[in-house]
Amino acid sequence: MNVLELSVRNLLRNPRRTAVTALSLAVGFAAIALFAGYTATVYESLKSQAIYGELLGHLTIARPAYFEASRQEPTRFLLGKEQVGSISSIVKSEFPGSTVAVRLGFSGLLSNGRASSIFVAESLDPEAMRALRGPRARASGGLDEKSPQGVTLSRGLAQILNLRDGSDGAVLVSTVTGQANASDVQIVDTFSTGNVATNDKFMFAPLSLAQSLMDVQGQADRVTVLLPEGTDVNTARHQLADRLATKEDGLTVEVWQDLSIFYAQVKALFDRVFAFVLAIVLVIVAMSVANAMGMSVIERTREIGTLRAMGLRRSGVIRIFIAEALVLVSVGCLLGAVLTVGITYGVNQLDISYRPPNATEEVPLVIGFDLIKAGFGALALTCIGALASLFPARRAAAQPIVISLTHV
C-alpha cells in the first residue's frame, strides 16, 4: 500500500474532524481567491480609467522633469512644431496603427459673465481625443471639430457656474510670457472625471484654442501615444526611447503606470491588504492542520509504535503525516475553488453597485479571477500545511517504540 492511499484511509477514519478541517481550509482559500479576484477587477477598472478616462494613453513623450517642474518654467519644457512633427513620424513608423495626440496643458479662470471659477485644462485635437478615449468614446466628454471655441467641462465645474451644453462663457489665462489673454468659449459637452477632487475644476479644450491663448503657435508640452492592442507597453517604451535618442535627444518616455498616481496608490494599498489577508488565513490553516495532526498522533500512538516495531523508519512515519496534511490541504483548496466559483457567480449576478471613497459615481461590484494570486495562495497553504504537520509528525516518530506500544 503506497503512502498516498494510506494517508487517505487514515483521514477517513475520523470523517468529522477531517470534514471540519477541510472546510476551514476551503473557507480560507475562498477568502484569498475572492479578494484576489476582486482586486483584479479593480486594477483593470483603474487601468481603463487611467488610459482612456484620464487620457494618459500608454506612453507619454516629454522633456525630462516635465511632470515635476513644468508649472514653474513652462517655456523650458515646450516642444517646437518641427519637433512635434518628428516625434509623430517616429512613433508612426515604429508602431503603425498607433494614435498620436499632441497635448498642451493650461489653467486659468472660467466665467459665465457673473461669476468665475478656476479651472485646469488639457487641450488636444478633437479627433485625437476621440481615439484616446477608446471604448469610452461613445460616452460624454468629447470635443467638437466644428466648434473651434468649444470646450468640455467637468460636471462639478459646470454646476458651479450654471453652465449647460450650448452655454457661452469666457476664459482668462496667462501666456507663457506672463501676459493676460482671454477668449470666448462655448460649452459643447460635460463629463464626470470620476473623482471629487477634480470634478469641479477640469476642462478639455481644442489644441488650437490653447495654443492661441498661451501664445505658443504650433508648440506643445508633450505627446501621448495609444499603442495598438496587444503591444507590450514596456517593450514599446524602450524601443521608442532608443529611437528618439538617435533623432530627438533630450526627451523621456513615460508609461501610464508612472503617471497615474491614483492607480499606483490604490494598487499598493490592495497589495498590502491581500498580504494581510493571506497572513491571517495562513495562521488559521497552520493551527487547523497542527490541531488535526496532533489529535491524530495521540489517537494513533500504539499504531505508530506497531509500525515502528515492524521496521518502519522514523522518516517513514513523518512522510505518512505530511502526506495526510497535503491531502487535507488539497481537498480544502479544491472545495475552496468550488466555493469561490459559486460565490463569484452569485455576486456578479446580483448587480451590486457601490460608491468608492472620493468617487463621484457608483461602480458595479464585480469579482473576477486572478489565477496567479489564487495559485500562489494555494501553494502557500500547502507549504504551511506541510510545515504545520511536521512538528507532531516528528514528535510521533521520536517517541520510543516501547512507550508507544504501552500507550493507553
C-alpha positions as CSV (number, residue, x, y, z in Angstrom):
1,M,0.0,0.0,0.0
2,N,1.5,3.3,-1.0
3,V,1.8,6.4,1.3
4,L,-1.0,8.3,-0.6
5,E,-3.6,5.6,-0.2
6,L,-2.6,5.1,3.4
7,S,-3.0,8.8,4.1
8,V,-6.5,8.9,2.6
9,R,-7.6,5.9,4.6
10,N,-6.2,7.5,7.8
11,L,-8.1,10.7,7.1
12,L,-11.4,8.8,6.6
13,R,-11.0,7.1,9.9
14,N,-12.3,10.3,11.6
15,P,-14.5,11.9,8.9
16,R,-16.0,14.6,11.2
17,R,-12.6,16.0,12.1
18,T,-11.4,15.7,8.5
19,A,-14.5,17.4,7.2
20,V,-14.3,20.3,9.7
21,T,-10.6,20.9,8.9
22,A,-11.1,20.7,5.2
23,L,-14.0,23.2,5.5
24,S,-11.8,25.7,7.3
25,L,-9.2,25.3,4.6
26,A,-11.8,25.8,1.9
27,V,-13.1,29.0,3.5
28,G,-9.6,30.3,3.9
29,F,-8.7,29.6,0.3
30,A,-12.0,31.1,-0.9
31,A,-11.3,34.2,1.0
32,I,-7.9,34.5,-0.7
33,A,-9.2,33.8,-4.1
34,L,-12.3,36.1,-3.8
35,F,-10.2,39.0,-2.6
36,A,-7.7,38.4,-5.3
37,G,-10.5,38.3,-7.9
38,Y,-12.0,41.5,-6.6
39,T,-8.7,43.3,-6.7
40,A,-8.1,42.1,-10.2
41,T,-11.3,43.8,-11.4
42,V,-10.4,46.9,-9.5
43,Y,-6.9,47.0,-11.1
44,E,-8.5,46.5,-14.6
45,S,-11.0,49.3,-14.0
46,L,-8.3,51.7,-12.7
47,K,-6.2,50.8,-15.7
48,S,-9.0,51.6,-18.1
49,Q,-9.8,54.8,-16.2
50,A,-6.1,55.9,-16.4
51,I,-5.5,55.1,-20.1
52,Y,-8.9,56.1,-21.5
53,G,-10.6,58.2,-18.8
54,E,-7.6,60.3,-17.8
55,L,-6.4,60.2,-21.5
56,L,-2.9,59.1,-20.4
57,G,-2.7,56.6,-23.3
58,H,0.0,54.0,-23.0
59,L,3.1,56.3,-23.3
60,T,3.8,60.0,-22.9
61,I,6.8,61.7,-24.5
62,A,8.1,64.9,-23.0
63,R,11.2,66.7,-21.8
64,P,12.9,65.3,-18.7
65,A,11.4,66.6,-15.4
66,Y,8.3,68.0,-17.2
67,F,5.9,66.5,-14.7
68,E,7.9,67.9,-11.8
69,A,8.7,71.4,-12.8
70,S,6.7,72.4,-15.9
71,R,4.4,74.8,-13.9
72,Q,7.4,76.8,-12.6
73,E,9.1,77.1,-16.1
74,P,6.6,76.3,-18.8
75,T,8.7,77.7,-21.7
76,R,11.6,75.4,-20.8
77,F,9.5,72.3,-21.5
78,L,7.7,73.2,-24.7
79,L,8.2,71.2,-27.8
80,G,8.6,73.0,-31.1
81,K,6.4,72.5,-34.1
82,E,9.1,70.7,-36.0
83,Q,10.0,68.5,-33.0
84,V,6.3,67.5,-32.5
85,G,6.2,66.5,-36.2
86,S,9.4,64.5,-35.9
87,I,8.1,62.7,-32.8
88,S,4.8,61.8,-34.5
89,S,6.7,60.5,-37.5
90,I,8.9,58.3,-35.4
91,V,6.0,56.8,-33.4
92,K,4.0,56.1,-36.6
93,S,7.0,54.4,-38.2
94,E,7.8,52.3,-35.1
95,F,4.2,51.4,-34.3
96,P,1.8,51.6,-37.3
97,G,-1.8,51.9,-36.2
98,S,-1.0,53.8,-33.0
99,T,-2.7,57.1,-32.0
100,V,-0.5,60.1,-31.5
101,A,-2.1,63.0,-29.6
102,V,-0.3,66.3,-29.2
103,R,-1.1,67.8,-25.8
104,L,-0.9,71.2,-24.1
105,G,-1.9,71.8,-20.5
106,F,-3.0,75.2,-19.1
107,S,-5.1,76.8,-16.4
108,G,-6.9,79.9,-15.6
109,L,-10.4,81.4,-14.8
110,L,-13.7,80.5,-16.4
111,S,-16.5,83.0,-16.2
112,N,-20.2,82.8,-17.0
113,G,-20.4,86.7,-17.1
114,R,-21.4,87.0,-13.5
115,A,-19.2,84.6,-11.5
116,S,-15.8,83.0,-12.1
117,S,-14.1,79.8,-11.0
118,I,-10.6,78.4,-11.5
119,F,-10.0,75.5,-14.0
120,V,-7.3,73.1,-15.0
121,A,-7.4,72.2,-18.7
122,E,-6.0,69.7,-21.1
123,S,-6.0,70.5,-24.8
124,L,-5.7,68.2,-27.8
125,D,-7.3,67.8,-31.2
126,P,-10.9,66.5,-31.1
127,E,-10.2,63.6,-33.4
128,A,-7.2,62.5,-31.3
129,M,-9.3,62.8,-28.1
130,R,-11.9,60.5,-29.6
131,A,-9.2,58.0,-30.4
132,L,-7.6,58.2,-27.0
133,R,-11.0,57.6,-25.2
134,G,-11.1,54.2,-26.9
135,P,-14.1,52.2,-25.5
136,R,-15.3,55.4,-23.7
137,A,-15.6,57.4,-27.0
138,R,-19.4,57.0,-27.1
139,A,-19.7,58.5,-23.6
140,S,-20.0,62.2,-22.9
141,G,-16.9,64.3,-22.6
142,G,-15.8,64.8,-26.2
143,L,-14.8,67.8,-28.3
144,D,-16.5,69.0,-31.5
145,E,-14.4,69.5,-34.6
146,K,-17.0,72.0,-35.9
147,S,-16.6,74.3,-32.9
148,P,-13.0,75.7,-32.6
149,Q,-14.1,77.6,-29.4
150,G,-15.9,74.6,-28.0
151,V,-14.8,73.3,-24.6
152,T,-15.9,70.4,-22.4
153,L,-16.4,70.9,-18.7
154,S,-16.4,68.6,-15.8
155,R,-19.9,68.4,-14.3
156,G,-19.0,69.9,-11.0
157,L,-17.4,73.0,-12.7
158,A,-20.5,73.3,-15.0
159,Q,-22.8,73.2,-11.9
160,I,-20.8,75.9,-10.0
161,L,-21.2,78.3,-12.9
162,N,-24.6,77.1,-14.0
163,L,-23.4,76.3,-17.5
164,R,-25.0,73.8,-19.8
165,D,-24.4,72.4,-23.3
166,G,-24.6,75.3,-25.7
167,S,-23.9,78.0,-23.0
168,D,-21.3,80.7,-23.6
169,G,-18.5,81.6,-21.3
170,A,-15.1,83.3,-21.2
171,V,-11.7,82.1,-20.1
172,L,-8.8,84.1,-18.8
173,V,-5.3,82.6,-18.9
174,S,-1.7,83.7,-18.7
175,T,0.6,83.3,-21.8
176,V,3.9,81.6,-21.4
177,T,5.5,85.1,-21.0
178,G,3.1,86.1,-18.2
179,Q,0.7,88.2,-20.2
180,A,-3.1,88.0,-19.7
181,N,-5.1,86.6,-22.5
182,A,-8.9,85.9,-22.8
183,S,-11.3,84.3,-25.2
184,D,-14.9,83.5,-25.5
185,V,-15.8,79.8,-25.4
186,Q,-18.8,77.6,-25.9
187,I,-19.7,74.6,-23.8
188,V,-20.2,71.6,-26.1
189,D,-20.4,68.8,-23.5
190,T,-20.0,67.9,-19.9
191,F,-18.5,64.8,-18.3
192,S,-17.6,63.3,-14.9
193,T,-13.9,62.9,-14.0
194,G,-14.9,60.2,-11.5
195,N,-13.0,62.0,-8.7
196,V,-14.5,64.5,-6.3
197,A,-11.1,66.4,-6.1
198,T,-11.1,67.2,-9.9
199,N,-14.8,67.2,-10.9
200,D,-15.2,70.8,-10.0
201,K,-12.3,72.3,-11.9
202,F,-11.4,70.3,-15.1
203,M,-11.8,71.2,-18.7
204,F,-10.9,69.9,-22.1
205,A,-10.3,72.3,-24.9
206,P,-9.1,72.2,-28.6
207,L,-5.4,72.3,-29.1
208,S,-5.6,75.3,-31.4
209,L,-7.6,77.3,-28.8
210,A,-5.0,76.6,-26.1
211,Q,-2.1,77.5,-28.3
212,S,-3.7,80.8,-29.2
213,L,-4.5,81.6,-25.5
214,M,-0.9,80.8,-24.4
215,D,0.7,82.4,-27.5
216,V,2.6,79.3,-28.5
217,Q,1.5,78.6,-32.0
218,G,2.4,75.1,-33.2
219,Q,4.0,74.2,-29.9
220,A,3.0,71.6,-27.2
221,D,4.3,70.3,-23.9
222,R,4.0,66.6,-24.5
223,V,2.8,63.8,-26.9
224,T,0.6,61.0,-25.8
225,V,0.7,57.6,-27.6
226,L,-2.0,55.0,-27.6
227,L,-0.4,51.8,-28.8
228,P,-2.2,49.1,-31.0
229,E,-3.9,46.5,-29.0
230,G,-1.7,43.6,-27.8
231,T,1.6,45.7,-27.8
232,D,3.8,45.3,-24.8
233,V,4.0,48.7,-23.2
234,N,7.4,48.3,-21.5
235,T,9.0,46.9,-24.6
236,A,7.5,49.7,-26.7
237,R,8.8,52.3,-24.2
238,H,12.4,51.1,-24.5
239,Q,12.1,50.7,-28.3
240,L,10.7,54.2,-28.7
241,A,13.2,55.7,-26.2
242,D,16.1,54.2,-28.2
243,R,14.8,55.5,-31.5
244,L,14.1,59.0,-30.1
245,A,17.6,59.2,-28.6
246,T,19.1,59.0,-32.1
247,K,16.7,61.6,-33.6
248,E,15.4,63.8,-30.8
249,D,17.9,63.9,-27.9
250,G,16.7,65.2,-24.6
251,L,13.3,63.5,-24.4
252,T,11.9,61.0,-22.0
253,V,9.2,58.3,-22.5
254,E,6.9,57.5,-19.5
255,V,4.4,54.7,-19.2
256,W,0.9,55.3,-17.9
257,Q,1.6,53.4,-14.6
258,D,4.2,56.0,-13.7
259,L,1.8,58.9,-14.4
260,S,-1.3,57.7,-12.7
261,I,-0.6,58.4,-9.1
262,F,-4.1,57.2,-8.0
263,Y,-3.6,53.8,-9.7
264,A,-0.2,53.3,-8.0
265,Q,-1.6,54.2,-4.6
266,V,-4.7,52.0,-4.8
267,K,-2.7,49.1,-6.1
268,A,-0.1,49.4,-3.3
269,L,-2.9,49.6,-0.7
270,F,-4.7,46.5,-2.1
271,D,-1.5,44.5,-2.4
272,R,-0.8,45.2,1.3
273,V,-4.3,44.2,2.3
274,F,-4.0,41.0,0.3
275,A,-0.8,40.2,2.1
276,F,-2.5,40.8,5.4
277,V,-5.5,38.6,4.5
278,L,-3.1,35.9,3.3
279,A,-1.1,36.0,6.6
280,I,-4.3,35.6,8.6
281,V,-5.5,32.7,6.6
282,L,-2.1,31.0,6.8
283,V,-2.2,31.3,10.6
284,I,-5.6,29.7,10.7
285,V,-4.6,27.0,8.3
286,A,-1.4,26.2,10.4
287,M,-3.5,26.0,13.6
288,S,-6.1,23.8,12.0
289,V,-3.7,21.4,10.4
290,A,-1.5,21.2,13.5
291,N,-4.6,20.5,15.7
292,A,-5.8,17.8,13.4
293,M,-2.4,16.1,13.1
294,G,-1.8,16.5,16.8
295,M,-5.1,14.7,17.7
296,S,-4.3,12.0,15.1
297,V,-0.9,11.4,16.7
298,I,-2.4,11.0,20.1
299,E,-5.1,8.6,18.9
300,R,-2.6,6.5,16.8
301,T,0.3,6.3,19.3
302,R,0.1,2.5,19.6
303,E,-0.4,2.1,15.8
304,I,2.8,4.2,15.3
305,G,4.6,2.0,17.8
306,T,3.5,-1.1,16.0
307,L,4.6,0.3,12.6
308,R,8.0,1.2,14.1
309,A,8.3,-2.3,15.6
310,M,7.7,-3.8,12.2
311,G,10.6,-1.9,10.8
312,L,9.2,1.4,9.6
313,R,11.8,4.1,10.0
314,R,11.1,7.4,11.6
315,S,11.3,9.2,8.3
316,G,8.5,6.9,7.1
317,V,6.3,8.0,10.0
318,I,7.0,11.6,9.1
319,R,6.2,11.0,5.5
320,I,2.8,9.5,6.4
321,F,1.7,12.5,8.4
322,I,3.0,15.0,5.9
323,A,1.2,13.2,3.2
324,E,-2.0,13.3,5.2
325,A,-1.6,17.1,5.6
326,L,-1.0,17.6,1.9
327,V,-4.1,15.5,1.0
328,L,-6.1,17.5,3.5
329,V,-4.9,20.8,2.2
330,S,-5.5,19.7,-1.4
331,V,-9.1,18.7,-0.7
332,G,-9.6,22.0,1.2
333,C,-8.3,24.0,-1.8
334,L,-10.4,22.1,-4.2
335,L,-13.5,22.7,-2.1
336,G,-12.4,26.4,-1.8
337,A,-12.2,26.7,-5.6
338,V,-15.7,25.4,-6.0
339,L,-16.9,27.8,-3.3
340,T,-15.1,30.6,-5.0
341,V,-16.8,29.9,-8.3
342,G,-20.2,29.8,-6.7
343,I,-19.8,33.0,-4.7
344,T,-18.3,34.8,-7.7
345,Y,-21.2,33.8,-9.9
346,G,-23.8,34.8,-7.3
347,V,-22.3,38.2,-6.6
348,N,-21.8,39.1,-10.2
349,Q,-25.5,38.1,-10.9
350,L,-26.8,40.3,-8.2
351,D,-25.7,43.5,-9.9
352,I,-24.5,45.2,-6.8
353,S,-23.1,48.7,-7.0
354,Y,-21.3,51.0,-4.5
355,R,-19.6,54.4,-4.4
356,P,-15.8,54.2,-3.6
357,P,-14.2,56.9,-1.4
358,N,-13.8,60.2,-3.2
359,A,-15.7,59.0,-6.3
360,T,-18.5,60.9,-8.0
361,E,-20.4,57.9,-9.3
362,E,-21.3,54.4,-8.3
363,V,-19.4,51.5,-9.7
364,P,-20.5,47.8,-10.1
365,L,-19.2,45.3,-7.6
366,V,-17.7,42.6,-9.9
367,I,-15.4,39.7,-8.8
368,G,-13.1,38.3,-11.4
369,F,-10.4,35.6,-11.3
370,D,-6.7,36.1,-10.5
371,L,-5.2,32.8,-11.2
372,I,-1.7,33.9,-10.3
373,K,-2.6,35.1,-6.8
374,A,-5.0,32.2,-6.3
375,G,-2.3,29.7,-7.3
376,F,0.2,31.5,-5.0
377,G,-2.3,31.3,-2.2
378,A,-2.8,27.5,-2.8
379,L,0.9,27.0,-2.8
380,A,1.3,29.0,0.4
381,L,-1.4,27.0,2.1
382,T,0.2,23.7,1.0
383,C,3.6,24.7,2.3
384,I,2.2,25.9,5.6
385,G,0.1,22.8,6.0
386,A,3.1,20.6,5.5
387,L,5.2,22.6,7.9
388,A,2.4,22.6,10.5
389,S,2.2,18.8,10.3
390,L,6.0,18.4,10.6
391,F,6.1,19.1,14.4
392,P,3.5,16.5,15.5
393,A,4.9,14.0,13.0
394,R,8.5,14.4,14.3
395,R,7.2,14.1,17.9
396,A,5.4,10.8,17.0
397,A,8.4,9.4,15.2
398,A,10.8,10.3,18.0
399,Q,8.8,8.5,20.7
400,P,10.4,5.2,21.9
401,I,8.7,2.1,20.5
402,V,8.2,0.5,23.9
403,I,6.4,3.6,25.3
404,S,4.3,3.9,22.1
405,L,3.2,0.2,22.4
406,T,2.2,0.6,26.1
407,H,0.3,3.9,25.4
408,V,-3.3,3.9,26.6
